[in-house]
Amino acid sequence: MAACVLAALAACSRGPAPVTEEIHVFGSTTQIEIRGAEPAKARAAIAELSALLTRREGEWHAWMPSDVTRINAAFAAGQSAPAPASVIDLVERSKPLSEASDGLFDPAVGGLVAAWGFHTSTYPVLTPAPTEETLEQWRAQRPGIADVQVRGDRMQSSNPRVQLDFGAIAEGAAAESAMALLARHGIEHALVSLGGDVMALGDGDGQPWQVALRDPFGGVLGGVALQDGEALFSTGNYSKFRDSPSGARWSHILDPRTGHPARGAAAVVVLHTDPLRADTGATALFVAGPAGFERLARRMGLACALMVTEENEMLVTAAMASRLELLRDPVPLGQPLDLGPDCVVP
């Protein structure tokens, strides 16, 4: 659906032709579309953005050699380690977001992610699942991002089980940096999609940017029109998963309370002007599941949120419902939740 809309807009594009590029980073494809800018200016911005994202991948990668893997090795050995400014920034900004999510978003659980075999780019995961004894040991010393201390340019952890994995915040941070970089280059209209998570700058030839929503049961669920400065982040069980012994799909999103893959949700979508809150909020809501959807959406200020459950039921906020154009209708779980008329709660 989104491809058709963008093709139609291109036919009546104002000014220079759109400039598009794909960058392979963070284990997926980042797509950039710039409109209304001279090609030379657009290409210079894209080149700098590509270099920035590549540098961030080298700093943040959770299992390939990176600053994060070096820091994690130091934590496991009970040592401190020097850290680049971007990693320190992610740690410091993760702490209040983790607290707001009641710990359902926590980038200190990389060891658990590795135990389930999700430190990979190949899906579905076929390696054996961790034993219950392994999970019990992890729960007994459950690490948290609050265990990490920053002193100057060095980091240390009071819990050697802390293993950083910024998978639930990295794309939000990268989107934020991308928007700032494009603005510095004088780009006024762009759409950046990092592995399917999208942030908008300006508009698409005088109209809101049209973005499709992936259906966890296949195809396209619907679409959302994005305004300037809005981010749309989603997560689900449709791409990164492993099969349970019974044949059920276990998502890569893990519940830090139990150590097991989160169950109940099939997909979550969050729209917000803060891409870090959108990114981490989507993960936290997925872990919270249908029973915790309303409470956590209120607590994190996520007035534009949608959940499709494993039973094809839908929970949605009123502000999100007003922005959606659904191509099919999951079974509603009650009326849309009134968390305010706008997507950003004061």
Residue pairs with C-beta under 8 A, 6 or more apart in sequence:
1 210
1 212
1 220
1 222
1 223
1 327
2 210
2 211
2 212
2 220
2 223
3 212
5 210
5 223
6 33
6 204
6 210
9 204
9 205
9 207
9 210
10 17
10 18
12 205
13 35
13 205
14 35
14 36
14 205
14 206
15 35
15 36
15 37
16 36
16 37
16 38
16 39
16 42
17 39
18 33
18 34
18 35
19 33
19 34
19 37
19 39
19 42
19 43
19 46
20 31
20 32
20 33
20 34
21 31
21 32
21 46
21 50
22 29
22 30
22 31
22 32
23 29
23 30
23 32
23 49
23 50
23 53
23 54
24 30
25 50
25 53
25 54
25 56
25 57
26 53
26 57
26 170
26 171
26 174
26 194
26 195
27 121
27 195
28 194
28 195
28 196
29 195
30 53
30 174
30 192
30 193
30 194
30 195
31 191
31 192
31 193
32 46
32 49
32 178
32 190
32 191
32 192
32 193
33 190
33 191
33 192
34 42
34 45
34 46
34 182
34 187
34 189
34 190
35 189
35 190
35 202
35 204
35 205
36 188
36 189
36 202
36 205
37 45
37 186
37 187
37 188
37 189
41 185
41 186
41 187
42 187
44 185
45 181
45 182
45 185
45 187
48 181
48 185
49 178
49 181
49 182
52 177
52 178
52 181
53 174
53 178
56 86
56 170
56 173
56 174
56 177
57 66
58 66
58 67
59 66
59 67
59 68
59 84
59 86
59 87
60 66
60 67
60 68
60 86
60 87
60 90
60 166
60 170
61 68
61 69
62 68
62 69
62 110
62 113
62 119
62 164
62 165
62 166
62 167
63 69
63 114
63 119
63 120
67 83
67 84
67 87
68 87
68 164
68 165
68 166
70 81
71 81
71 83
71 87
71 155
71 164
72 110
72 162
72 163
72 164
73 81
74 80
74 81
74 156
75 81
75 156
75 157
75 160
75 162
75 163
75 164
76 160
76 163
77 160
78 160
79 156
80 151
80 154
80 155
80 156
81 154
81 155
81 156
82 153
82 154
83 91
83 150
83 153
83 154
83 155
85 153
86 173
87 155
87 164
88 150
88 153
88 155
89 173
90 107
90 166
90 169
90 170
90 173
91 107
91 145
91 148
91 150
91 155
91 164
92 150
93 169
93 173
93 276
94 105
94 106
94 107
94 145
94 166
94 169
94 280
95 145
95 146
97 105
97 169
97 276
97 277
97 280
98 105
98 106
98 107
98 144
98 145
98 146
98 280
99 146
100 299
100 300
101 280
101 281
101 284
101 296
101 299
101 300
102 284
102 296
102 299
103 144
103 256
103 257
104 255
104 256
104 257
104 283
104 284
104 287
104 288
104 292
104 296
105 168
105 169
105 280
105 281
105 283
105 284
105 287
106 144
106 145
106 256
107 145
107 164
107 165
107 166
107 167
107 168
107 169
108 143
108 144
108 145
108 147
108 148
108 159
108 162
108 163
108 164
108 165
109 143
109 163
109 165
109 254
109 256
110 119
110 163
110 164
110 165
111 138
111 143
111 161
111 162
111 163
112 138
112 254
112 256
112 259
113 119
113 165
113 167
113 252
113 254
114 163
115 130
115 134
115 135
115 138
116 125
116 129
116 130
116 242
116 250
116 252
116 254
116 261
117 125
117 126
117 127
117 128
117 129
117 242
118 125
118 240
118 242
118 252
118 254
119 165
123 239
123 240
123 241
123 242
124 241
124 242
124 243
125 241
125 242
126 242
129 242
130 259
135 258
135 259
135 260
138 161
138 259
139 258
139 259
141 159
141 161
142 161
142 256
143 157
143 159
143 161
143 162
143 163
144 159
144 162
144 256
145 162
147 157
147 158
147 159
147 162
148 155
148 156
148 157
148 162
148 164
149 155
149 156
149 157
149 158
166 173
168 235
168 253
168 279
168 280
168 283
169 276
169 279
169 280
170 279
171 194
171 195
171 197
171 233
171 275
171 279
172 197
172 231
172 233
172 274
172 275
172 276
172 277
172 278
172 279
172 280
173 275
173 276
173 279
174 194
175 192
175 194
175 197
175 199
175 231
175 275
175 279
176 199
176 275
176 276
178 192
178 194
178 199
179 192
179 199
179 201
179 229
179 275
182 190
182 192
182 201
183 201
187 201
188 201
188 202
189 201
189 202
189 203
189 204
189 205
190 200
190 201
190 202
191 198
191 199
191 200
191 201
191 204
191 209
191 211
191 226
192 198
192 199
192 201
196 214
196 234
197 231
197 232
197 233
197 234
197 275
197 278
197 279
198 209
198 211
198 226
198 231
198 232
198 233
199 230
199 231
199 232
199 275
200 208
200 209
200 226
200 227
200 228
200 229
200 230
200 231
201 228
201 229
202 228
203 209
203 227
203 228
204 210
207 225
208 225
208 226
208 227
209 225
209 226
210 223
210 224
210 225
210 226
211 223
211 224
211 225
211 226
211 232
212 220
212 222
212 223
213 220
213 221
213 222
213 223
213 224
213 234
213 269
213 306
213 324
214 220
214 221
214 234
214 236
214 238
214 267
215 221
215 267
215 308
215 327
215 328
216 236
216 237
216 238
216 266
216 267
216 308
217 266
217 308
217 312
219 327
220 327
221 267
221 308
221 326
221 327
221 328
222 324
222 325
222 326
222 327
222 328
223 324
223 325
223 327
224 232
224 269
224 271
224 323
224 324
224 325
225 323
226 232
226 271
229 273
230 271
230 272
230 273
230 343
231 271
231 272
231 273
231 274
231 275
231 278
231 279
232 269
232 270
232 271
232 278
233 269
233 270
233 272
233 275
233 278
233 279
233 281
233 282
234 267
234 268
234 269
234 270
234 282
235 253
235 267
235 268
235 282
235 283
235 286
236 251
236 265
236 266
236 267
236 268
236 286
236 308
237 249
237 250
237 251
237 253
237 265
237 266
237 267
237 310
238 266
238 267
240 251
240 252
241 249
241 250
241 251
241 252
242 249
242 250
242 252
242 261
243 249
243 250
244 250
250 261
251 261
251 262
251 286
252 261
253 261
253 262
253 283
253 286
253 287
254 260
254 261
254 262
254 287
255 261
255 262
255 263
255 287
256 287
262 286
262 287
262 289
263 289
263 310
264 289
264 290
264 291
264 309
264 310
265 285
265 286
265 289
265 290
265 307
265 308
265 309
265 310
266 308
266 309
266 310
266 312
267 307
267 308
268 282
268 283
268 285
268 286
268 305
268 306
268 307
268 308
269 282
269 305
269 306
269 307
269 320
270 277
270 278
270 279
270 281
270 282
270 285
270 302
270 304
270 305
270 306
271 278
271 304
271 305
271 320
271 323
271 343
272 278
272 281
272 302
272 304
272 343
272 344
273 343
273 344
274 344
277 300
277 301
277 302
281 297
281 300
281 302
281 305
284 296
284 300
285 292
285 293
285 296
285 297
285 302
285 305
285 307
286 307
288 295
288 296
289 309
290 307
290 309
290 313
290 315
290 333
293 305
293 307
293 315
293 337
294 315
294 337
296 302
297 303
297 305
297 317
297 337
297 339
298 339
301 344
301 345
302 317
302 339
302 345
303 317
303 319
303 320
303 339
303 340
303 342
303 343
303 344
303 345
304 317
304 319
304 320
304 323
304 343
305 316
305 317
305 320
306 314
306 315
306 316
306 317
306 320
306 324
307 314
307 315
307 316
308 314
308 330
309 315
309 330
309 333
311 331
312 330
312 331
313 330
313 331
313 332
313 333
314 329
314 330
314 331
314 332
314 333
315 333
315 334
315 337
316 324
316 332
316 336
316 337
317 336
317 337
317 338
317 339
318 336
318 337
318 338
318 339
318 341
319 339
319 340
319 341
319 342
319 343
320 336
320 343
321 336
323 343
339 345
